[in-house]
Amino acid sequence: MFLGQLKDSVVDLLAEGRHAEARELAMRAHGGYPKQRALTEAWVAETLCRTGDDDAAIAVLREALDEGLWWWEEILTINPPLRSLLGRADFAEIVRRSEQRRDRTPQDVPPMVYEPEGRPRGVLVPLHARTDRHRGFARRWSAACEAGLLVVVPQSRELTTSDGDVGWIDEDQARAQVAQLCASVADGLPVVLAGYSQGARFALEWTMSDAVPEATGFLALCPPEDRMPVIADPARRPRGYVFTGEHDDDRPAAERFAAELARHGFDTGLEVMAETGHTYPKDFAERLLRALGHVLPH
């Protein structure tokens, strides 16, 4: 079974309260996906915490570390399912060892570009999450070309897992990188700043704060509860769209944020994706095109 299919099955079991079956199924992934070992073991630990087996979660993470795996500390410390481990000395030691081992070698990968037929009517700049693979992430957003958009997908220069996943660790560096990119590709066209998870938070924050002046709209897929921007009295109110999963731990925060946007006069769509957790829905391409229809100037 593909890892994504296994995760979906576990989400369904957890939603139905069948915790013992969810635990058993998740443990089948333990050690079973060598190319995605760091993310798989972290996810197994998350599932064990969800089913009330914190000691087993610690054991899985410690075993992974002993075998040479590592994660950027935020993957462990602000991950909602792992919150029950915060405050434990053995978990703090795992975080310390993992961060000490983290590879800090900069990655220099050019943006991936997907071009529409004919002249673009806008630009979509999607930002990946704390743990993503550039090519796989970019392909998910390429459907925006069907709406006539040029899709330009930057990659962080920083590794966040021993699997080779990337994420945005230095936020000042990330902001400067994305702002420079948007300035170079806008060419007078509307720019929609988009993102998934951590990237969704940045898309929201940088669009509303004018940190990326070219951004005329935003699209946020599964924005996280952690460090979401505060809406005060913005100088402008770009159009936007927020997706959250029915079974996403961050769903309450996303719904509160969308309601706050509406209260401040933003024209923002909110879509709760049925039977979906903190992940992409199977029909993401169709949902993306619908959201862009709301966000882009008419």
N, C-alpha and C positions, 0 to 999 in steps of 0.2 A: 504494500500500500504506500502511495506517495505520502510524504510527511504532511502536506497540506490537507489531504483527505483524512488522515488520522486525526489531525487537530480539529477539523470540522466535526468529526464523529464524537470526540471528547467534549467539545463545546455543547453538542446536542445532549449528551448524557448528563452533563453537569446541569444544564437548563431543566432537565427532567428530574433532577434530584437523585440520579442513579450514580452516586459517588463511588461506590465500590467498583462498579464496572468501568467508570471513567479512569480510576486509578490503575486498574489492571491493564486497560488499553494503552494508557500513557506509558506505562512501564515497558511495553513492547518496544517503544522508541529508544529506550535507554541503551546507548551504545550501538544503535542500529543504523545511524545515518552519519557515517564518518566525514563526509564532505560538509556537513552542517552540524558538527558535533557540539560546538559551543552553544549555539542557539537551541539545539535539541535538548541538551541537558538542562539549560536554564528553564526551558518550557516544561520539562518533566518535573523540575523542582516547583515551578509555579502550580502545576496540577496537584502535586502532593500537598502543597499548602492549602489549596482550595478544598481538599478532602480532609483537612485536619491533621495531616501527618508531617508536622514541621521537622521532626527529627530525621525522617527519611529524606526530606528535601535537603537538609544540611549535608547528609551523607552523600547524596548525588552530586552536589556542588563541590564538596571536598574531594571526592574521587576524581572528578573532572580536572580540578586544579592539579592534583597529584600526577595526572597523566599529561600535563603541559598545557591545558586549555586556560583561557583567560577572557575576561569581559571588562570593558570600561565600567568604572564603579557605578555610574548612573543607571546602567542596565539592571543592576541588582538593587540599588538603594531607593529608586523612585518607581519601581515596578509594583503596581497595586497588589497583585497576588502574593508578592513576597513581603508585604508589610508586616505580617505576623512574625517575621524573623528579625525585624529591627529591634535593637536593644539587647540582642543575644551576643555574648562575647565571641562565640564560635562563628557566628555570621560576620561580625566585624573583622575577625581574623581572615576569613575568606575574602572579604572585600579588599582588605589591605594587601594580601598576597597577590590577588588578581591585578590590582592597580599597579603594584610594583613590577609585575611581569609585562604590562602592556607595551606593545610595540609603538614607539612614537615616531617612526620613520615617515616623513611626509610623502603623500601620494599625489602625483601630478597627472591627472587624467582630464583630457579636454571634454567639454560638454558633448552630449549626444544630441544630434539635430535630426528632426523629422520635418520634412517640407510638404505642404499641401500642394494640390494641383492649382496652378495659377498664382496670382499675387495674394499673399496672406492678408487677412482682414484683422489680424491680431496676433499676439504672441502669448503662448502659455509657458510659464517657467515653473515646473514642479520640483519640490524639494523633498528629498528622501528622509527617512526616519533615522533613529539612532543605530539601527542595524539593517542595512540594505545592501543589495548588489546592484551596481550601476546599470548594467544592461537589462536585467530583469525588471528593475523599477521603471526604467525609461520606457520599455515596451508597453507597460500598462497604460501609459498616458498618451501614447502615439495616436490613439483613436481621435484625439482632438483635431488631427489633420482633416478629418471628415467635416469638421465645422469651419474649415478654411483657416485654421490657425497654424502658425509656425510653432513647433514644439522644441524648446531648448532646455536640456536637462543637465544641470551642473552636478558634479560629484564633490563631496567633501574631500579634503586632503588628509583626513585622519581616520585611522583604523579603530574600530571599537570592539572587535572580537578576534580571537585567534583563528576564526574561520576565514578572515579577510573581509568581513563586512565593514562598511564605512558609516560614519555618523558625524554630526556637528558637535565637536567638543568645545573648541574655542569660539564662542558666539560672536565676539568682535570680528574675528577673522572671517567667520561665515557670513556675517552681515556685509562686510566689505566686498567679499568675493561675489555675492549675489547682486549687490547694488551695481558693481562694475559690469557684471554680465548683462543685467537688464538695460543699463545705459547704452551698452554696445549693440544691442539687438532691437531696441524699440523702434527706431527709424520712423517716429511719428505715429506708430500704431498703438492701440490700447494693449496693455500688458496685464495679464491675469497671473498673479502669483498664487501658486497652489502648493499643496503639500499633504503628506501622510504622517500622522502621529507627531513626532517632534517637528517635522517639516511643516505640518499644518499650523502648529503654534507660531512658527516663524512667519509663515505666509500671512496670518492674521496680524501679528504684531508689527511687522515691517510695512505692511500696506497701510495700516491705520496711523502709524507714527511718522509716515513720510520718510522712513529710513531708506526706502526704495521709491524715489519720487515718481518713477515711470509706472508704478503699479496702479492701475485704475480699478482693479477688482481682485477678489480673493476667492479661493475655493479650498475648503478645509475638510479632509477626510480623516475621521477619528481623532480630532484634536484631544490632547491629553489634559488631565486635570492639573498637572504640574506646571506652575509658572505661566498660566494663561494670562494674556494682557488685561490690564485694567482699563475699562472704558470710562473716560472722564467726559470732557467736552471737546470732541475732535473738531479740527478745523475743516475736515471734509468727511463725507460719508460714502465711501465706495460701495458698490453693490457686491454682494457675496453669497456664498452657499456653503452650508455646513452639513456634512454627513456624519452620522454616528450609528454604531451597531446596537441592535436591540439588547444583545448580551455583552456589550462593551462595559468594562468596569468604569470607564470614563464617560459613559453616557450622561449621567446626571450633570456633570460639569459642562458638557457640550450643550445640553439643553438650557442650562442656566445662562450660559454665555450667549446663545442665540436669542433668548428672551431679553437679555440686557441690551443686545444690539438693537432689537426692535424698539425697546423703550427709549433708546437714544436716536431713533429716527432712521436707522439703517434699513435698507431694502435687502433683507437677507433671507434666503430660503433655508429651511431646516428639514432634513429627511432622516428618519429613523429606519435603518435597514433591517427588515425582519429576519430573524434566525441568523444573525450575523454578530460576531464578536468584534474584537479590535483587529480588523483585517479588511481586505478587499472583498466586496460581494462578487459573486460569479458573473453578474451582469454589469460589471463596473463600466465598461465602454458605453453602454446605453445610458447609464446614470450620468456619466461624465458629460455626454453631449447635451442631456437635458439641463444639467446645472449650468453649462456654459451658455445655453440659450437664455438663462435668467441673468447671468453676470455680465455678458457682453452688451455694449450699447446697441439699442435697437435702431 
